[in-house]
């Protein structure tokens, strides 16, 4: 499994996402630009220029028509994927830490940073897919968070709830219509994650989601009831986690904090992507290569490969070998239904 | 004057009368005098006589008188009185003997006490006064003798539960940094944490303060701390407060040793004990008496946690500083002996800790002594109760006009059973066979004309066959110096390492001293010990027999370049070496099984009690590159290697000797096939169980996941239908068919031509 190395960023990667077909990969970085790549050969298709600060987050709709990005310049932008044109800019008072698309492409959300007296706010907008640049400025709903700020969020599979991960390790579910928190798993009750949640990604069909955390664990939660299903305990702080389709694995990535990287050797830094068996909670393999912590992981929607973006500024795109699909590390024990 | 002059006859008569009267009074006075000084000191009571009826009374008295006469303390008829029980029509089982003098009574008491009357009756002789004194002595309700603490009775848990492991495994304790962990040593190096009844592992993060040590039979674990030693026992080596832990205060403690039957404990601290009244330590104030001040060695009664006696210890100049003093125990914990170098051996009786016969054994120049160790049979309960004589060997060096001498003495009778003179002696070492069959005295000798008598250049082995009548001695002269000698446990063989390397004893970096290893065996035909095999030019400097004999390990310790561990079998039989079977060459079966290496090894290899496994340790107590341990089987196969920072100790838990008799063991050996079938099945089951359990748990989690997932998946699909929100997601199959074609155009050349 020889990876394709994408060298197009000058600074650390913040988030990478595949499009729904898996032929393109969007990468956001602290160097203010977003790149889009062909996953088959690593060729760069283009760049989305326009942000004036670290791009913290990107999201793509299921048609690969629009791209959404949030950055440290206090803006969220909507781009046309094919032309690279910026269609719309939303301005806020603080940085946009996370953006997300709903599964039906109708809704988007932004999380703004809690800073300078501003609370952390989740804003949900309706997107008109035909309207192009004339999108609404007023959010459908504003959820003003009290307590620990939100760091990550996704839409529930039926787009009726937002599921959030918080700085203190809390995972919560908010009703989009009312803006009320309906359910949470919080460290204050002695449950769930103990430290900041760094990433949250849905399973292919949205029935469950995986969260990664600085508490060195990743967990799977059921997306309807926010019930903890599985825990993967590692020995390094985790920055990202994703669920592989087709095969019953999850991929976890992380490493020493960026601050202490220079004082740790590459081996001790544990900058590897770790494959764990999703159901048995046992590690099955590791992929090395980065020389900085892995900041973001994304899996090919068809389960044919995955990509990792690191603090070292590189993206490594991996296509799985035949052996990956054939190997049965636990014998014939396979889940019945896997998408 | 006038008196005399006045007539002689009358005065003479008067004087005579006077004299007669005086004589008479004297006689009367003598007859009826109450002897206040003498008391009943001339009366002794003989207890334990047979009970007979009137018909046989006279006969019993006659027989007793005969016995006393034989013992050298005859008694007249009128001085023996037998109290009679008129109701039962029998005697009461004891007699009074009134000797003319206290001196005679004293002799009688000594010779008659514990003599046998016939086979069934042991007689006990006591002073009448003593009996009177002890019956009238108040037991002092509530007042305990000094040194006793009033402790409520607590029921001890089973102290030997670890022996009842259904798989018959041995336990070991590891010490890493301050953490102590206890494990079961399973087959092939598979170890399992020992768990308490609540499933939590047995471990402790305080036991590693100084070091740990097992008691000789494995009952107690001693954890040594700065303030003293704690003994842990019971199934969990701990328990409800105070149940399974015994604490002994001794500040600055550096060594502990147990008596062979684990009744007593000896602790030593180089720091003298404080005066209890001024000590800042409350428990020192409670435990010790003023006369213990300044002493270094404490002898304890383990069960009562009571000081029996303390001693001062002067370090010996001929031993390296910090060498713990040795109190040596007789096999059944009856005596403990201490060497007064050059002058005496002090033998103390237990539990009183008073000198045997109230004095030390004065032996001029005595340098070293050893008790004959207890054999397995000596640990049977019936043997432990018996009053027995124990053998003790000691040696004295050459003195003016006197040769050096080795003596074998019997205690408590103090009779010398065998002695042998030795010449040109530098020093002697005493090696007892582990079952007490033989004693080998390794005599380090110098040449008669040698300038320095302190450097031995060759050795004699004097082997005392102590079990045979008159104790014959075999002498083996060896031309080389022998640094180490080891008897084969239970066997009739021994191994020695010898060298004539001039570098021996002078640690020169980079120079390896070579040793020759020789094996000797008792030749039953010739009735002596014969050489059966020599291994030449080895770098190994440590010899370790398996505790069951037969197997042997030779290790290279203390070298910076070599870390070899050689495994040898003394009885390796195959079809090839038939000669050995026929008894022609007893050394032909000695075979090296394997050669291993443990980088950084700095401790003597230790066999487990069964002799099947060996552990080699690189301990952080001494400088080593890689602290950790390796576990080997007797064939020399490395089963596991653990490297751990600050790894200190690996100690096997000893086992008490087998309770089976030789016949029973022989029977088991004969029916080994029958027994082994059961164990083979268990082993096979054990192998499968691990994976079976894992499989079951995986199946369970898989089933749970499947059930949960299918339910949730359905729910979401329903929801999507309800809301009309079918996700427009491409099927995986479609993506698979997608092919990416890549056209690579290469510009080979680019030339510009100007067309005219």
Interface residues (C-beta under 8 A of the other chain):
Chain A: X20 X21 X22 X23 X38 X40 X41 X62 X63 X103 X104 X157 X158 X159 X160 X204 X205 X206 X207 X208 X222 X224 X229 X245 X246 X279 X280 X301 X302 X303 X304 X330 X333 X334 X335 X336 X337 X339
Chain B: X698 X699 X701 X702 X705 X706 X708 X709 X710 X712 X713 X715 X716 X719 X720 X723 X725 X727 X728 X729 X730 X732 X735 X736 X738 X740 X742
